[in-house]
């Protein structure tokens, strides 16, 4: 075995272990790690089978003649071991003594008053939990290395004295040398050689430990210096913010005083107070109308508890105050659009789950009408829109020149979309055919998004997201058309998204593709519902050939691994690994470079992404994230087909679940009526020569904002954004849209007849066979 330095508490190699009188000594692979001495039949067994382990905390280490030594825990287990030669035995003895001394020092440190005082002081520290843990871990690591140095010092002193004694004995024997004490001289010489070898091994361990301590101290010094600089910049930024707020406060006070003087001069104090009171009351009532329950639905009315009503009033009052500030002082202070921070709490409705789900086993849930009791007040299109919550990862990735680091950020973005699903056991509303959802967050997130339901059987949604600086040479674009297949298997519900996600950075031309993994909701019938993501995923850079193969590890009650773990490697087109990525899909992701053949995930690395904290009382609001609470807020400028305008979803959000179920049934019936009418109309005119070559879909439907195209990567058919939506929004021209939220099942399509409308009846189709609606 080649010589190598002995590290405190870590050593491995081959030894001969006594088994029985028949087989004698057998060659075994021994590993010393963290105070535990374990052995295996071979190195390959380290991954799955350990043959025996002794804890060195209370173990006895006894050296015997020749190359033998014994390790025993004083009772149940004893290892009779033999090394290949004496030097190797001394190395093992030194490593075992160091590991034992390290365990003893840990025990003493754990009970010391100094450490308890240190922990108590840091419990009340204002630093974040993550930083506090890093500091404590660093200090403990340095303390451990100091203990190792002290142990090595004690061993060097012990073995140095023994070596000096042996040399002295040899010198005395040499002075009295004669033929009779020749054998004694040989024994003393051998003893000096052994003591010298032991001293050299201990010295090597001392040098190695000193090197580790110096390296660790230098690393921590850099980290602490960086942390101090960060805290200093944060303090300066906080001072600037406070100063800015003070100036704004002073400006607002001056504006209020000037308005008051104006009212005093015009002698309108009494009238202004009276009219202002009436106006405030009217605005207050209008704000509450969005949350009030239907007066004719007594059951739904009683579900909103007083605490919820009080919360809604607070939100409405805050919104009103913000609006008034914007209108009165718009010329003085620039106000930013504010979004709501709460929705009505989820009411407590009892429902027999098994009475509904027993008939759904093995079937596609997208084709089964389900009551809103299993839903959350968001549509599937809005759930797709929640991907933009961590779009800052893509903004950062667009600025990176290293393709491997850019890949790591793209992978973190693909994982971040699952963070909000950990407690989200509610099913989103199935979008109606032609339903849309826009998310224009250029001001804060720097992105805007459009989704459209382009197919119904099977349900298919297309979306397009672009960054604020999107152009042919800057920014990025993210798009896909995705079909969701959901199956109920009795004990669990699996949701499998089908479709390829596309992301392109225009500056570098890097085009990334990947597919989403399967989401599983467990304990459908009995027990507490919980969500898990599992499966293998590949993010491929179609431009450079780089790939990141990562795995969502399935959770198991019997596994000791971290729950919801994700690990993977970033490889180039030749298969060489450059980066490791690791973390959990609900909390954080990190990466580190691959520096050896060992491709196992690290325990620490460079942070890429951490999840945002949940809002207050999110458990009472369907476990929505901050963005999820905002995306269903009513906006007047969106298309009439937008999910925010869906009445059953709005009733459910307001707590009127009975009304929501009734309206949902009417909307679905109206959709079936429209679909039947379209099919009948197209079948009657199918003999027209102008339509014989027209590719008509099973839905007889053509999307408004997306059009069929061919994927430039795979060659498959896909939907791509045609770019018309934002132009129509600027002009507030929604003539292309169909009235899909009508509650009258006999109304069919919208009665509006405009050049961009879909055909509403047979006469329209026969009179205009050349229209784009039919040809597509």
C-alpha positions, 0 to 999 in steps of 0.5 A, a space after each residue: 500500500 502506498 504511503 499517504 498522510 493520515 487525516 484525523 478521523 479518516 483512513 481506509 485500506 486493506 487489512 487481514 481480519 481473523 474470521 474463524 479457525 477454519 478460514 483464519 485471516 481473510 482480507 477485508 476492506 476497512 474504512 475509518 470515518 467520523 469515529 466509526 471503523 467499518 469493514 467490507 468484503 470489497 470496495 464495491 460493497 461500500 455502496 450497499 453492505 457493511 459487514 461490521 462497525 465499531 464506534 471508537 468512542 469507548 473502544 480499546 486499541 491494543 497492539 500485539 506482537 509482529 503486525 497484529 492489533 486488536 480493536 474492541 468495544 469492550 463487549 459485543 464486537 472485537 476485531 482481530 486485525 493484521 497489517 502487511 507490515 509494521 509501518 502499516 500497522 503504526 499508520 492504522 494505530 495513529 489514525 485510530 487514536 486520532 479518531 478516538 481523541 477527536 470523538 472525546 473532544 467533541 463530547 467535552 465541547 458539547 457539554 462546555 459552558 462556552 458553547 452553550 453561551 455561544 448558542 444562547 447568544 446567537 439564538 437572539 441574533 438578528 442575522 438570518 438563520 442560514 447565515 447564523 448556521 454558516 457561522 456556527 458551522 465554520 467556528 465548530 470546524 475551526 475548533 475541531 481542527 484546533 483539537 486535532 492539532 492539539 491531539 497531534 501535538 500530544 502524540 508527537 510529544 509522546 512518541 518523541 519522548 519514546 524515541 529519545 528514550 530508545 536512542 538513549 538506551 541504544 547509546 548506553 548499550 553501544 558504549 558497553 558493546 561486546 560479543 555477549 550483548 550483540 543480541 541486545 543491540 539488535 533488539 534496541 536498534 529495531 526498537 529505535 527504528 519502530 519508534 522513529 517510524 511512529 514519530 515520522 507518521 505522527 509528524 506527517 499527520 501533524 503537517 496534514 492537519 496544520 495544512 487543513 487548518 490553514 486552508 480552512 482559516 483562509 477560506 473562512 477569512 474570505 467568506 467573512 470578509 465578503 459577508 462584512 462588505 455585503 453587510 456594509 453595502 446593505 446598511 448604506 442601501 438601508 440608509 438611502 432608503 430611509 432617507 428617501 422615505 423621509 423625503 416622500 413623507 415630508 412631500 406628502 405632508 406638505 401636499 396635505 397641508 396645501 389642500 387643506 388650505 385650499 379648502 379653507 379658502 373656498 369655505 367648503 369645509 363642511 360640504 367637503 367633509 360631507 361629500 367626502 364621507 359619502 364618497 368614501 362610503 360609496 367607494 368602500 362599498 364598491 370595493 367590498 362588492 368584489 368579495 361579497 357573497 350572493 344575497 340569495 345564497 344563504 348557505 354560502 353567505 354564512 361560510 364567510 366568518 367574521 375574521 374573513 370579512 374583517 380581513 377583506 375590509 382591511 384589504 379594501 381599505 388599503 386598496 382605496 387609500 392607495 388609489 386616493 394617494 395616487 389620484 390626489 398626489 399623482 403630480 408629486 409622488 410617482 405611485 407604482 401599481 399595487 397588487 392584493 395580498 390576500 383573498 377570502 379564506 377557504 370555507 370549510 365544506 364537507 364532501 364525501 371524496 370516495 363517492 365521487 372518486 370511486 368511479 374515476 379509477 383508471 380514467 382521464 380526469 380531464 374528461 370527468 366533470 368534478 365539483 369545485 370542492 376539489 379545485 382551487 380558484 385558478 385555472 390551469 392557464 394561470 398555474 402555467 403563469 406562475 412559472 414567471 415567479 422566478 424569471 430573474 433566474 433567466 435574466 441572470 442566465 442571459 448575461 452569463 457567457 459560460 454555457 455550463 453556468 447558464 445551463 445550471 441557471 436554466 435547470 434551476 428555473 425549470 425546477 423552481 416552477 414546482 416550489 409552489 406545488 408542495 402544499 397545493 393539493 387543489 386541482 386547477 379549473 380546466 380551461 374552456 376552449 378559447 380561454 386565455 390568460 395574460 400576465 403583464 408584469 413588465 414593471 416588476 418582473 420584467 416579463 409578459 406572458 400570454 396563454 391560450 387553450 388551443 385544444 379541448 380533447 385532449 386539453 392543450 394549452 399554448 403559452 408564450 413568455 418574453 422578457 422586457 428587453 426581448 429583441 432579435 439580439 437581446 433578451 429571451 423567449 420561453 414558449 411551449 404547447 402542453 397537454 396534461 394527462 391525469 390518471 387516478 390510480 386509487 391511492 394516488 393521482 398522477 399528473 403527466 405534462 406532455 410537451 416540450 418546453 423551449 427557451 431561447 437566449 437571443 444574444 448567444 443563440 442558445 436554445 434549450 429544451 426539456 420536458 416536465 416530470 410527473 406530479 403525484 398526489 398521494 393518499 387520495 382516499 385515506 390519510 393526509 394528502 401530499 405532493 411529490 415530483 419524480 422522474 428523470 429530466 434532461 435539459 438540452 442546449 440544442 445549440 452547443 450540445 450540452 446537456 444536464 441530466 438530473 433526477 427528481 428522487 421519489 420520496 420514501 418513508 424508509 429512505 434516509 435521504 433528504 426529501 424532495 431531492 434533485 441531483 444532476 450533472 452538466 455535461 458537454 456534448 462529449 459526455 464530460 461532466 463540468 458541474 454538479 447541481 443539487 438541492 431540493 425542488 421546494 427550497 433551493 438549488 446549488 451547483 459546484 464544479 466537478 473536480 474528480 471522478 467522484 460524481 456524487 452530489 456535494 453538500 455545499 456549493 454556489 447558491 442559484 435559487 432559493 424559494 420565496 417565503 409563503 404569505 401570511 395565512 397562506 394555509 387558509 388561502 389554498 397555500 397560494 404563493 404571493 404571485 398566485 394571490 395576485 394573478 386572479 385579481 380583476 383587470 379591466 383591460 384584459 381580453 373578455 376570454 381571460 381567466 379572470 373573467 370566468 364566473 365560476 372561478 370568481 364565485 369559488 374565490 369569493 366563497 360561494 361554492 354552491 353557486 360556483 358548481 352551478 355556474 360551472 355546469 352551465 359553462 360546460 354545457 354551453 361549451 358542449 353546445 357550441 362544439 356540437 353546433 360547430 361540428 354540425 356546420 362543418 359536416 354540412 359544408 364538407 362537400 364544398 370544393 373550397 373546403 376539401 383540402 382544408 385541414 379541419 381539426 376534431 374541434 373545428 376550432 382555430 386559436 386566435 392568438 396562436 397558429 400551427 407551425 413546425 418545431 425547428 428542433 424536432 419537426 413536430 407540429 406545434 403552436 407559436 404566438 402570432 404577436 397580435 394580442 398585445 397590439 389588440 390590447 393597446 387598441 382595446 380591439 377584442 373583436 376576434 374573441 368569442 363569448 365563451 363565458 355566457 351562462 345560456 347554453 343555447 346562446 352558442 357563439 357570440 352574436 357579434 359579427 365582425 371580420 375577425 370573428 369565428 363563424 357562428 352559424 351555417 349561413 355564415 360558413 356557406 356565405 364566406 367559405 374562403 375565410 381563414 377560420 375554415 381554411 385552417 
